[in-house]
């Protein structure tokens, strides 16, 4: 079958690789859609920290935001999965350690990440072998496009939940990329007054129905009941602490390329709670439910759907011809 392979920094190609088989506890999935995110781009460029710590290495087969149809079930797997559209948890843990038993499998010391770390081949391929225990079934109202947006949606939903914003309260989201816009959508669905801060005016925010979109010079002096940092700017974590109301929460889901400095004196003296979000695990089912009920519709975030061959150019920083205004590029590996 065909699969995308990162062979070194800045080097990617579509290769013919062996077909996956369903081992005990696994299924095989025909992949319909795959999302490409900043993590994939950093794995491609060589900037991803895992490549420097040894958690990841080349050659690497990426892809962790996906949806597809189960076509085979291995020993010990219920054959009722066959024919179902599914997605899955990126974080594949050991299942028996103290953290796993406490419901924190996404930070398991032995955790492997599909298409990212631990040698698990990712979903940017025609087919995928995947552990059945980590599958998430998709209802008929969640098609392949929505299914590929469940993983980023789960991350965004966790960030919104961590911000602890009540209906009618004011949330500031720093960043207008995929995660920032998804967080804004989930917060709006909960009844929050959502404001967005971006580097430049973004017509897409108005198209999505967000009236309060600002740049740093235009940001009004308002009381922010919660702040989510979904940027990669090294100075933004400190800004989030400065802006949030005393006694409230700052949620960090973005990662900067260099270390960020936050004055903990400000954190203490404002009695701010700072929360980091890693992974979508606990938010996957909530994202599926919100998409299935149309409480949140992330389709406008998708700028284009391309082939495996075309995604190499996208990872190199090129927009696909005719792409829309959205920040997300999807791949259809069957093309």
N, C-alpha and C positions, 0 to 999 in steps of 0.2 A: 504494500500500500504506500501512498504518498504521505510524507510528514515533513514539517518544517524542523530544521536542525540548526542550532547555533553552534558553529564550529570554532569560533574564537571571537575576540572583541571586534565588533563591526562586521562580522562574517556570518551570513546565513544563507541556506540553500534548501530547496525542496529535494528530498532524497527518497529513494525507494527503500523501505525498511520492512522487516518481517511483520506479517499479520499478527496481531495479538490473539491470544487464546485465553479462555476463561479458566483460570486455575481455581482451586478450592476457595470458596467464599467470594469469587469475583463474577462480574458480568462483562460482556463485550458490548460496546455501544457504537452505533453508527452516528458520528458527530454531524450535527446539522448547522450549528452556529458556535462561534468562539469569539469572545471579546478580547481586545488587546488593550493593555493598560500600561501605566508608567513602570510597573515592575518588569514587564516584558521588555520595554524599551531599555531599561537599565541593564537587564541581563544581556541584551543585544550589544549595547555599547561597551559593556565591561565595567560600568560604574556601580553596579549593584554590590552592596556591602558583603553579601553572602559569598561572592566570588573571591573576596579578599580574606574572608575568615575560613574558607574551605567548606562551608555548608553547600555550596554549589560549585560545579566545575564544568568545563567544556569537554566533549560535546554535550549539548543540552537540548532537550525537546520541550519547548515551552507550551503554555496554554492552560489557564486555570479558571477561566470564566466561560462556561460552556453549557450546551443543551444537546440532547440527542435521543435516539431510540434504542432501547435494549434489544439486542438480536440474539444473544446467547447467554446461558447461565451455567456456571461451573458447579462442581460437586458441593452440596450443602446449601445451594441457593434456591429459593422458591422460584419455580419457573413462571409464576404469575407476573414476574417482572418483564418477561419477554413481550415486546410490543408496546411497552410503556414509554412515554416521553419523560425524561428525567434530567436532573442536574445533580451536582454532588458537592460535598464539603471538600474544600481544598486541603484542609488540615487532616492528615491521616496519622493518628496517634497510636501508641502501643496498646491502649485500652486497659492496662492492668496496674499502672502506677498510681501513686497518691493523688496526683493532679487529675488524672483521668477519672478516678473514682469520685473526685470532688466536683466534677462537671467542668473542669478547666483543661480539656484535652487539647485545646488550641495552643497551650503553652507547655505541653508535654515535652520532656527533655529529649525523647526519642522521636518526636513528631517529624514527619516528612510532609513536604508541600508539593502537591501535584504540579508538575511542570516548572517547579522553582528549585526545590531542594530535596535531597535524599535520594536522587536517582530515579524518581517516578516519572516516566514519560508523560508529557502533557497532551492536551486535547487539540493542539494545532496539527491535526492528522485526520485521515479519513475515518479511522476507528480508534477506540480507546478501551483498554482493559482497566477496570475500576472495581474497588471493593464494594460489595453490595451493602455492607453495613453503613457506608457513607453516602448512599444514594438518597436523593430527595425526589419523590414523585411530583410531577407537574400536572395540574388539572387541565381539562380541555380548553379552558379560557386563557391558559398561558402557552403561547406558541413558542417556536424555537427562538425568535428574536427576544421575547421577554425572558425566556429561560436563560439565555446567555447573559442577561442583565441581573440575574438573581444574586450572583456573588458580590458585585459592587453594591447592589441594593442592600444586601445583608450587612455590609460594612457601614453604609450610611445610616441604616436603621439603628444599629447599635450605637452609633455616635449620637443620634437624636435622643435615644432612650437615656444615654448617659448624661446628657445635658439637663435632664429632669425639668423640661419646660412644660408648664401647664397651658391649657387653651387660653388664648387672650394675652399671653406673655410674649415678650419680644426676644427673638433669637437672631443673632448675627452670625452668618456663615462667611468665613474668610475663604475665598477661592471659588471660582466658577467653572471648574473642571467637572468631570463626571461625578465624583464623590460629593463635591460641594453642591451641585445642582440636585443630586438625588437626596441629599440630606435636607435641602430646602423643600423638596417635594414631600418627603415623609413628615417634616415638621408642619408644613401647611395642612396636611391631611389630619393632623392632630389638633388643628385650630390655632396654631401659633401665628403671631405676626412675624413674618420672615423678612429679613434684610440680607442682601448679598454684597460683599466687598470684593471687587476684582481689580485687575491691573488697568483695565480700560473699559469704557462703556461696551456692553455686550448686547446687541440686539436680541439675541436668543433669550435672555432673561425676560424681556418684555413679551416675547412670543409665548413663553411658558406661563405668563400671567403674573410674574413677579414685578410689582410696581416699585419696590424699594431696592434699587441696585445702585451701588455707589463705587467711586474710586476713593483712594485715601484722601485727596484734597476735598472731596465733596461729602465725605461721611459726616452726617449730622451728629451733634452732641446729644445723644439720647441715652437712656438707661437700658443697658443690654442685660437681660435676665439670664442669658447664657451665650457663650461664644464657642463655635466649632471652628477649629483651624484645619482646613482641608487643602492647605497650600504646601509648596516645597520651598518657601522663603525662609531663610535662616533667622530673619528678624521678626517673623510673624508670631511665634510662640510668646515672645515677650509682649508684643502688642496685644495679644488676646488677654493676657493677665491685666494689662493696663486698662482695657476697655470694659471688662466684665464688671457687673455690679458686685459690691462686697457681699460675701456670704453665698455667692452662687458658684457655678461650675464652668470651667474651661475644658473642652474636649479636644484632644490632639489625635488626628487621624492621618494628617499629612506628614511626610518625611522630607527634610531638607537634605541637600547634598553635602552640607558641612554642619558641624555641631552648632546647636542653637543655645544662646545664653538667655536664661530667665532669672531675674532677680528674685530669689526666694523670700527676701524681705517683703517684697510687694505681695507675694502669695500669702505669707503669714499675716501681715498687717491688714490685709483685706479679707482674711479668712476664706480664701478661695480654695475650692476643691479642683485639682487638676487630674484628669483621667486620660489614659492612653488606650487606644483601640487597636487591637491586632486581630485581623481576620473577621470573617463573616459568620462563623459557625452558629452562634446563638441567634443570629438575625435572619438566617436563611428561610425558615418557615414563615416568619412574619413578612418577609419580602414577597414570597410566593403568594401569600394570602392577599396582600395589598395589590399586587399586580392582577391576580385572578378576579378580584372584586372591582377593579378599575378605580380603586381609591387613589392609586398612584399609577400614572401612565408614563413610563420613561422612553417610549418610542421616539419622541422628538430629539432625544439626545444622540441618536444614531445618525451619523453623517453619511455613511456609505457601508456597503457590504461588498467585500472583495474576495479574490481567490487566494490560495496559499502563496502562489508566485507573486501576486501583487502586494502582499503584506510586507515583503522584504523592503520594498521602496518606502512603504509607510513607516516602518521602523527606523529607516534612515532619515526620517523627518519630512517626507514629501506627502502632501495632501493628495488623495485620489482625485482624478479629474471628475468634475461634476459633484464633488462632495458637498453636502449641506452644511449648515452652521453648527451642528452638534459636535461635541468633543469626542464621541465614541466611534471607533471603527470596528466593525464586525467582519469575521471571515466565514465563508461557506466553503469548507474543505472539499465539498463534492464537485466544485467547479473545475 
